[in-house]
Amino acid sequence: MSAIKNTHLELDKRALANRFGSRAESYEAATPVQQVMGQCLLDRIRSEQPNVNVQEILEVGCGTGRLTRALKALFPSANITAIDISQEMIDHATKQVPGPVYLVIDAEEYLQLVNRQFDLIVSNATVQWFVHLDKAIERMCSVLAPGGFLALGTFAERTFCELADAFNCAYQKNQLAVQNHVVPMKSVDYLRQLLPEAELVERDVLAHFADVRTFLQSIKDAGAVNSQAGRRPIPRTVLRDMPHYYEALYKKPGSREIQATYHTCFLFYRRPPD
């Protein structure tokens, strides 16, 4: 698969698949925030359950199968199609949660190809990696059955804002042009405009880490490093100074720990019945 480009982002999908695949074994332990997000999706889906006759489910970006397992338990008679871009993630999910139909495919490509409808479409911490999110949301709505429910969880613009601030300070100290080393996320306003009929819920989740090194390792263990093609390496002096600024600005009061913001955002939409 070649790199996909648009005016906002040049994302190497092959690199993305490889990075997530290499972290399939460590992913669940490294992603407690994603687990919290998945639980938020499940809680809302349960509350909608009496209003939706769920026979066909599509999970976009199933990863290791953590959410897939819960969906299978909640809807034991439903047919689940679970897709992911990483072969290693699918292999892990297949072993952990047998039963669903698993497909290794880029979700954006799948949404353009699929010609069936689903009663429930769920995606957790995946759509932030899409290149053409507007087209993907449009396709999700088109393959959502009348009366069906769409539940998406993603990250928004303030995610890792502390890390971005620390990098900016380090670049300025070294009198270098500031470069962005934090994965760019969509704004809440942009997400709201994608599907105005949807309910949008946003929540800041603050995570705490022993130090900056531990925080950065958690990002690496989750496979969520920046996959923008052509990105420049970080200057050594910036790497040296960034942790000092991070700890000076964002150390947890009364503690040696540092904080990191995960700006989570959820879209909930039920298609009107025919």
N, C-alpha and C positions, 0 to 999 in steps of 0.2 A: 504494500500500500504506500503510495507516495504521499509526501507532505501536502496538506490541504491549506490553501491560502485564502484570506479575504482581507478587507481593508483594515480590520481591527486586530487581527490575530493571525499569526502564522504558527500553526500547531502541528508538530510531527506526531501523527497518530501511531506510527510504528514504535517510536520511542516511548510514547505513553503506554502502549500495550506491554512493551518489554519491561518497563519500570514497575508497573503494577504486577505483572507476572512474576517478577523476581522477588516480590514481597508477599506472595500468596500465603506463605506460612506465618508471617509475622503480622499480617494485616489486621486481624481481629483484635489482637492485644494492643496494637498501636492506634486504634481508632475508637476510643470510648465516646468521643463526641458524635461520631457517625452512628454509634449504637443508640445514643440518646435521641438522635434525629429519627432513626428508624422506629423507635418506640412512639414518638410523637405521631408519625404517620399511621402506625397501627392503631393507636388510640382513636384517631379521627376516623379511620376506616371502620372500626368497630361501631362507632356512633352512627355511621351511615349505613351499616349493614342491613337494617330493616327496609331501607329504601332502594336497595340494589339487589337484584337476583344475579348472583355471581356464579357463572359457569366457566367463563374464559378469562384468565388473568395474564397480563403481560407485565413482567418485571424488567425494567430497562436498567442495565448495569447491576447484575445480581452479585458480582464479586464472589466472595467465598460462600455465599448461600445463607448468611446470617438472617436476613430478612425473608428469604425464600422459605426457610424453615417455619417461621412464624406464620407466613401466608398459607402454607400447606396445613398447618394446625388449625388455622381460623376457618379455612374453606376446604375441608378434606375431600369433598367430591368435585372440586373445580379442576379444570385443566390449566396448568401453569406453564407458560412459555417464558423462560428466563434467558436473557441474552447478556453477553459481556464481550468486550474487545480482547480479553486476555484468555488464551488457552489454559494457562496455569490456574487462573481463577476458576474457570469452568471445571477443570479437573478436580479441584478442591471441593467445589460445590456439589459435583456429582457424587463424590464419595460421602459427603456429609449429609446430603439431602437427596436421596434417590426418589425418582417418581416424575418430577417435572421434565419437560422437553428443554434441553439446554442447547443453545446455539452460540458459537464463537463468531461474532460479527460486530462491526462498528454499528452502534445503535442508530446513528444518523442514516447510514446506508439501509439498515433494516426497515426503518420507518418509511423510507421511500419505496421499498419493494413490497412490503406486506399488503395483502388485499383482503384481509379478514377483519372482523370487529371483536373487541374485547369489552367485557363488562366492567373490568377494573384494570387500570394502568397505574403502576407504581414505579417510582424511581427515587432512590435515595443517594445523595452525594455523588451524582453522575453528570447531570446536565451542565454543570459548570465547565466541563471539558468539551462541550459541543462547539463547533465552529459556526454553524448556522442555527442558533437556538430558536430563532423566530420560525424558521421553516419546520423544525422538529416539533415545536409545540403545535403548530398548525396541523401537522400530520397526526400527532397524538389525538387531537380532537376529532379528526376525520375518521380514525379507526376506533374511536370510542363509541360503543353501541348506544342507541337511544336509552336514556335513563342510567347510563354507566357513569362511573366515578373515576376521576383523575386525581392522584395524590403525588405531589412532587416535593422533595426536600433538596435544597441546594445551599451553597454558600454565596454570600453577597459581599459588597464592596469593602466593608470594614474588617474582613477576615485578615488576620495577621497584621493589623495596622501598626502594632508596636514594632514588629520586625521592619516594616517599611520605614518607620520613623528613625529607627536605629541606623539603618543603612544610609538614609539621607544625611544624618549627622556625621557619619563616618566619611562619606564622600565630601561633604563640605569642609571637614577638618583637613582633609588631604588635598583640598582645592582641585577636585576632580569633578567633571560633569556627572551629575547624578544619573545612575542607571537603576532600573526597576528589577529587583531579583525576587519579588513576591508575585505569585501567580495572580494575574489580574482577574477580578471577579466582576460580574454585572452589578449595576446599581439596582436598588429596590424599585426606583421609578421605571427603569427599563423592564424589569421583570413584571411589574404591574401592567405596563402597556402591552406586553405580549398577549395577555389574556385578561382583558378588563372585567369579564364576567366572573372571574375566579375570586375566591377569598384569598387574600394574602396575609400571612402571619409571619412576623419576623421576631427573632429572639437572639440576643447576644449571650453566648455561652463562654464564660471565662474559665480557662484551664490554667493550672499552675504546674510549674516544672522546677526541678532543683536548680537548674542553671540554663544558660542559653544553649550550651552544647547538647544537653538532654532534650531540649525542645527541638532543635534542628534534627537530632537523630530520630525523634518521633515522626517528623515529617518524612524523613527518608524511609523509615520502616513502613509507613503507610503508602509509599510509592507516589506521594503527592508533590514531587519536586517539579520545578518549572520545565515544561516540555516545549517551550517556544523554540522553533528552529532558528538558528543563527544567533542565539543569545550570546553575549560576550562573557568571558570569564571574569570573576570578581577579582579586582586588584588585591594583592597580598596585604597592603597597608589597610585597606578597607576591611578585609577579613579580620585583621588584628584588632582594629578599633571598634568595630560594630558591637561586639559583646559588652564592652565597657559602657557604651551609650545605652544599650538595652537595659542593663542592670541599673544604671543610674536613673533612668526614666521610669522603669516599669517593674521595679522590685516590689513584691507584695509587702504592704506595711507590716512591720513587726516580724518579718520573716526574711530568710535568705532566698526564698523562691521568687521566680519571675512569673508574670502573667502573660497569657496569649488569648486574644479575642477570636472566637469563631462566630462570625455574623451569619446565623442560620436564617433561612427564608423558606417558607412553605407556600405552595399554591394548591388550592383545593377547588375542584370544579366538577359539578354534576351536569351532564348533558341533559337537556330537557327531553322527556319522552316524546315520541311521535304522536 
